[in-house]
Amino acid sequence: MMGMLILGHRGSSKRAPENTLRSFQYAFEEGADGIELDVFLSKDGHLVVTHDENLKTLIGINVWTRRLNLSELKKLDFGDGEKIPTLDEVFENFGQKFKIINVEIKSTGIFSDGVEKKLAECIRKFNLTDKIYVSSFNVLNLNRMKKIAPEIKRGLLIDPKCTLRGIGFWIRYLKVATLNLETNWATEKRLQKWNPCKIDYWIWTLNDPQKLSWFQDRQVTGIITDYPSRWR
């Protein structure tokens, strides 16, 4: 498939435990252009890769990512013996393998816990500014990233439950590179609405190859999928 970026959703998340090094390796082997992953800060200030702040759904234990030090998080089994990776580990292992890594900041709060500063430092340390897209549902996270590291590309995630009001303003104000839309929410009308902003559309989470041509015809530039191998 030409002209569209394929990103593994939390890696190859239907083949290996999501957001683990093995999942990311499978995504690479399956031909993904990149991966999408999620970050939180641990209690002692490390960027750790996981989708959930509360880990009960993932590992069956009612613990909170932000309340544990990295050493404590590393003792937990995230499935099949996989451990939670730090963002440093992901960048060290995959920073030069993938064309793109989409890092989603998982935060809904008004105030920052310092994740944006840590993230910018990590990206710069590994010289990955050209490859990283930082996305979030929270416009405050993206605004802080814009101020801290304007050179790092940003993507605005749209909650399917939101209204359309104000999205155009945030696209322009935050100077985002991508608008990340849920598959069923990305209708013809909505895509046309923001075409004047000259922004790239990324679609999540697209697992049905029969829907691909519809998005290709509308100049969607990237898809995030649980099954990277289906698109190669």
N, C-alpha and C positions, 0 to 999 in steps of 0.2 A: 504494500500500500504506500503510495507516494504522497508527499505533500502534507502529511499530518503526523504530529508527534504522538507517540504512544508512551504513556507513563503508567507504570505499575502501581496500583492503588495499595499503599502500604507494602509494596513489593509485589510478589506473586502470592497474594494473600489467601488464595484458595488451595495452594499447594504446600505452603509452609506457614507456621505461626506468623501472623501479621507484624510488620514493623520490626522484624528480626534480621540479622545479617544473612541468615539462610534464605529468607524470603527475598531479600534484595539480590542475592546471588542468583536465585532462580529467575528473577525478572531480567537480569542481565543475560543469562543463558538463553532465555526465550526471545531475545531480540528487542527488548524495550529500549526506547530512546532515553528513558529516565525513570525516576521513581517519585512518588508522592509519599511523604511521611509527616509525622506529627511530633511536636516537641513540647515538653514541660521542663521546668526547673525542679531539680531535686531539692531537698531541704538544705543541703550544703552547697547549692549553687551550680550543679552540673546540668548541662543540657542533656536530657534523656529522651529517647525516642519511644513514644507510646501514644496511643489515641485517647486513652481514658485517664482522667485524674484519679478516679476511684477504680481500683483494679479488680474488683470482684467479678465482673463479667468476663474479664480476660483470663484470670488465673484462679478464680473461686475463693479468693481471700479478701476480706473487707479491709483493705489498706489503701492509703492515699499516697500518690506519687510525691506530692509536695511535702509530706510529713516524714518521709524516709530519706536517710542519707544514701549516697550512691552505693556504698558498701552493703547496706541493707537491701537495696533494690537488686543488687547483683546476686543475692542469695536466692531470689525467687525464680521459679520455673515458669517461663512464659509459653510452654508447650513443647513437647518432644525434647526437653532438656535445653531449650534455647533460653538465653539470658537477655535482659533488656540492654540494648546497645546505647552508648553515648553518641551524640552527634559527631564528636571527634572520631570515634571508631568508624562511623559510616563514611565520613569524608575521607579518612585515611584509606579505607578499603575500596571505595567506589567513586571518589571525587574525580578521578581521571578516567573511569570506565564509562560513565554516563554523559550524555550531552547536556542533560538538565536534571536538576534535583529540586523538586518543589517542597519547601519546608513550610508546613502549616503551624502557626502559633495557636495553641489551644488556650484561649483566654477569653472570658466574657466580662472581666472586671473593668472598672473605670480607671483604676490606678495600676501602674506597672510594678511588677515584681522584679524587674531588671532583665527580663528575658530578651528584650530587643537588643540591649547593649551587648549581652553575652553572645547572642546570635551573630551580630555584626562582627564582633571580635573573632569568632570561630570561622566565619566565612573568609575574612581577610587573612587569617593565619594560614589557611590552606590555599590561598590564592584562587578562590572559586567564585569571585564576584561575577564573572561573565556567565557562569552556569547556574547560579542559584536564583530561584524565584521564591520570595517569601509571601505566603498567602495567609489570610485570616478572614473570619466573619466579622471581626471586631475592627471597626474603622480606626479606633484609638491606637490599636497595635500598629496598624499600617502607617498612621500619621507619625508615630514615634520612630518607626523605621525610616520613614522619609526624612526626618530631621537628623537622625543619628547616622544614617548611611544612605544618602540619596542616590548613590550609584548602584545600589542593589535593587534589582527589579522586584516589583510588588504585584500581587494578584488579589483582587477582591472577590471573596466567596459570597455568594448570595444565598441566604436562607430561603428555601421554598415557601416558608410561611410569612415572609415579609411582604410589605406593599411595594409598589414600584416607585413610590414617592422618594425623591432625593438621590436615587442611584446615579443618575447622570451627573449631579453635583459632585458626588464622592469620586466618581471616575476621573473627573477633571481636577479636582482639588488634590487628590492623593497621587495623581499622575501614574495610575496603575497601568501595567503592561498587559494584564489579562483580566478578563471577567470570567469567573469560574461558576458555571451554572449546572444545576442538577438536571439529569437527562430529561425527565418528563416535564420539567419546568421551562426548558429552553424551546419555547414555541416560536413560530414564524414571526408573530407580532412582536414578541420581546426582542428577538434578535435584530429585527429591523429598527426597533426603537433606539438602540444604542449604536447602530452602524455609523452615524455621523461622528461618534467619538473616536473612530478609527482605532479600535481596540481588538485584541485577539480574544477569541472565545475558546475556553477550555471546558469540556463537558465531563461531568462525573455522575454516577459511576456507570460507564457504558460497557455492558457485557453481551449485548445482542448484536451480532454482525449484520443482521437484516436492517438495522437502523442506521448503519454507517453511511450509506449513500445519501440519505437525507441530510446529514450533517455536512458531508463533503460538498454537496451542492450549495450549501449556505456559508461556505468559506470558514467553517470551524477549523481551527489550527491545531487543536490538541484534544486527546481523549485520555481520561484516567479510567483504568480498567482493572478488575480483579484477575483477568486472564490475558496477560500480555501475548501469550503464544497464539491466541485466536486471530490476531491481526497481522501475523507474519506468514 
